[in-house]
Amino acid sequence: MPSPTYTPLVASLPSTVPFVGPETQERANGATFAARLGANESVFGPSPKAIAAMTEAAAEVWKYCDPENHDLRVALAEHHGVRPANIMVGEGIDGMFGYLNRMIVEEGVTVATSAGAYPTFNFHVAGFGGRLVTAPFVDDKEDPDSLIDLAKREGASLIYIANPDNPMGSWHQADVMENMIEAVPEGALLCLDEAYIDFAPDGVAPKIDVTDTRVIRFRTFSKAYGMAGARVGYAIAHEDLATAFNKVRNHFGVNRVAQAGALAALADQDYLREVKAKVAASRDLIGQIAAENGLKAMPSATNFVTIDCGSDGVFAKKVLDGLIARNIFVRMPFVAPQNRCIRVGTGEPEDMGLFAEALPAALADARGG
């Protein structure tokens, strides 16, 4: 039978998934991970009020969801001090990135990002035929000045940066990001990924200014709110850009149960504060475990800690493999020199105990016995 006739662009792309999920590895290994610390999820879970709201909404899942995400957009607008027209909700930040690229990127359009930054953004750039150009990390951080210079030099229409950053957990203060926004070249748009902003210290998030057409900010319920599996993300932007998503988005993309859960989670800020305190304590514990094994934990403003294994990517991969073999799921950066590290998510004390037990043996394996 003849195969479908793909577009030349689609035919040229690899049929791959940007991430190898823990479930894939569990199927391959024939065992369930004892500690799931690699996907930057919140093992602390969502607010009990969100769970109750989702449970109640499940009984009405026979109904279509609200295609306008109205109640959630209104609540988010009040939370951020903007108008509902400045908020667009979608199926996770990943889905929102796809829509943004569809609106701006076509074959030959240049997009600037950092080498080793969040790969799903690059996946969408490739999917719409964009030309991706990269700047290196500087001192293990995405570098705003390098990205702006690159965008100007290469004529980029879209610039991506995450603050705080994945995979390193590093961050810039608000004034640095505000200066970056001011420096965005005419006709370009800054895509500011703030997925981890809820974990960051005060003074990291720039003031939200929805009159500024040079920047669009993305946030999520996947991290601090503990709802990664629900797939709810949102954008904050000038009204013209926010409403432009209606031209291309899947209007039934955020299901009814997820909308109810996100609305309840947003309303429970007391629980969010509890999670942030647990994450901070776990970050400290990961740093202690690293130090006890002669390793350096990088400063982090996220719900994970990147640990410098003290060598190169080959050695770090051996450490990672040793942890995976002991049923501890972690990940690592994939571009040098950041790939000298492994990345460990925060967790419950039991998770940290399992990691502390497995790390010395994984390091011994990596060192050859």
Buried (B, 14 or more C-beta within 10 A) or exposed (E): EEEEEEEEEEEEEEEEEEEEEBEEBBEEEEEEBBBBBBBBBBBBBBBEBBBEBBEEBEEEEEEEBBEEBEBBBBBBBEEBEBBBBBBBBBBBBBBBBBBBBBBBBEEEBBBBBBBBBBBBBBBBBBBBBBBBBBBBBEEBBBBBEBBBBBBBEBBBBBBBBBBBBBBBBBBBBBEBBBBBBEBBBEEBBBBBBBBBBBBBEEEBBBEBBBEBEBBBBBBBBBBBBBBBEBBBBBBBBBBEBBBBBEEEBEEEBBBBBBBBBBBBBBBBEEBBEEBBEBBBEBBEBBBEBBEEBEBEBBEBBBBBBBBBBBEEBEBBBBBBEBBBBBBBBBBBBEBEBBBBBBBBBBBEEEBBBBBBBBBBEBBEBBEEE
